[in-house]
Amino acid sequence: MNLSLYSVQAFIILDTEGNRVLAKYYRSKSHPQGESKDLLTLKDQKAFEKGLWQKTKKAGGDIILYDSHLVVYKHSLDLILYFLAGPTENEIMLYSTLTSLTDALTMLLRNSLEKRGVLENLDLVLLCLDETIDDGIIVDTDPAAIASRVSRPRPDTTEIVINEQTIMSAYQVVKEKMQQRIGQL
């Protein structure tokens, strides 16, 4: 029975030709079963991703078991997003997490989750991923909360800017008012 919080082994984004757009592999030494020995080198990862793309390039599925990994994936315009996990993980939880991540990314990228948008906003995508998954542990599955923590804060337009010019103009107004009052006496 798997009682570990470490459930995600990797997050991968591939384009429609099978090329890597983004990949983040999680290997925690504090994992109860120790560090995973598979997919350690870039060559192994690329070969795995190419085979995975061959199996999932046609839309129609959501969850597969590939090379002793549970894979949940989602197609989005010209991208395919994947979560990899061990074969005993809860696929419903993984798919829910992937859906939440894609929804948060869609909110952040203004309804265009496509290759160009992901590459142009890679910082937001990685922050969003880090707010969802931390070292292989699912942290949050609420897309609105994830997007709100990642989004850039809007400047407050009601904020009063105080600088030397505003202080001097305030001084001049007070000086003129005082002269008027003294002149009335």
N, C-alpha and C positions, 0 to 999 in steps of 0.2 A: 504494500500500500504506500503510495507516494504522499508524504505529509510535508513536503518542502514548499516554500514560497517561490523558489526558483523555478519558474515555469517556461520562460521564453529563452531559447538558445540563440536566436538571431532575428533581425529585422532586415528585410531586403526589398529594394525597389529595383525592378528591371523594366526596361522599355520594351516596345513591341518587337524589336529585333533580338532580344535576349541579352542586351548589353546592360552592365551594372550602372545604375544611376546613383544608388546609395546602398551601403551594406554595413550593418553593425552587428558584430558577433559578441555574445556575452559568454564569458568564461570566468566564473567566480571560484576562487580557491576555497571559499568558505562553504561551498555547496556540499551537502551531506555525502553525495556519491563521489566527491573529488572533482578535479578538473577534467573536462571532456578531452579525449585524445583525437577526436575526429575534427576535420575542417580547421586544422591549425595553420596551414600554409595558404598563401594566396592562390597557388596553383590548385590545391584541393578545393578551395572555396569557389574558384571560377569554374572548375569542372562540375562541381555540384550544382551551381547556379545554371549552367548551360543545360544540364540534364533536367533540372527542375523546370526550366522554361519550356523545354520540349514537351513535358507532360502537361503543362498548364497554359500554353499559349492560346488555346481555344477557350473562349468563354463558355461557361456552363457548369462549372463545379465551384465548390467553396473549400472543401476539405479533402486532402488526400494523405495517404501514408506513402512516403517516398524515401527510399534508402534508410529505413529504420528511423525516420523523423516524421512526426505529425506536422503537416503543413496546412495552414489556413491561408487563403489568398483572396484577393479582391481585384477585379479589373477596374481601371479608371481611365477613360479616354485612351491615351497612349502609354499608360503605365500599368504594371502589375505589382501590387504590394503583398508581401509575404510575412508571416510570422512562422518561425520554426520552433518546434518543441520536441520533447521526448515522446515516445509512443504511448506512454501512460497518462499524459496530461489531459485535462478537461478541454475538449475541443469547443464546447459551447462558450466557455469563459474566454478562450483565445479568440474565437470569432467575434465575440462581443467587444473585446479589447481592440481588435483590428477595425471593427466598424466605428468605434468611438474615436480612434486615432484618425481614420479617414474623414469622419465628420468634422473633427476639430481642424484638420488641415484644409478641408473645403471651406470652412468659415474663415480661416486665416488667409487663404489664397484667393478670396473673393470668388468662390464657386467655380474655380478652374483648377482642378487637381490634374495638372498635365506636366510633362517633362520640363518644359521651359520655365514654368512657374516654380517648380520644385528646385531647379538649379539656381534660379535668380533669388530665391528666398530660402536657401539652404540653412541659414542660421535659424529661421523660424521653424523649419521642419525638424531640425535636430533638437531644438528646445522643446518642441511639442512631443517628440519621441521621448526625451528625458523626463518630461512631466508625466508620461504614460507608463514607461518602463524604466526601472532603476536597477541596473546590474542584473537584469533577468527577472526581476520581481515586478509584477503588475501593481502599479501604485494607484492609478485612477482610471475610471471608465466613463466619466461624465464629459462629453465633448465640449459643452459650454464652459465648464470649469477649467478644462485644459486650455482652451483657446483664450480665456480671459487672463490666465496666468502668463501666457506666452506673448500676447499681443502688446504692441508698443503703446504706452500711455499717451493719450491725446493731451496736447497742451491746454492748460486751463486758461480760457479767455477772460475770466473775471479776475484774474490775478493782477494786483496792482504792482507796477514796476516802480521802484524807488531808486532814483539815481541823483547825481548832482544837479541836473537840470530841473527835475521836479522839486527838489528842495529849494533851489534858488527861486523858482517861480512862486512857490508857496510863501517864501520870505518876502518877495516883492508885493504880493497881494496883502499880506499882513501889514507890511510897512505902509502901503497906500491907505488901507482902512484906518490905521492908527493916525495918520496925518489928517484924514478927513475928520475923525472924531475930535482931534485936538483943535482943528480949525473951527469946529462948531462951538467950542467952549468959549 
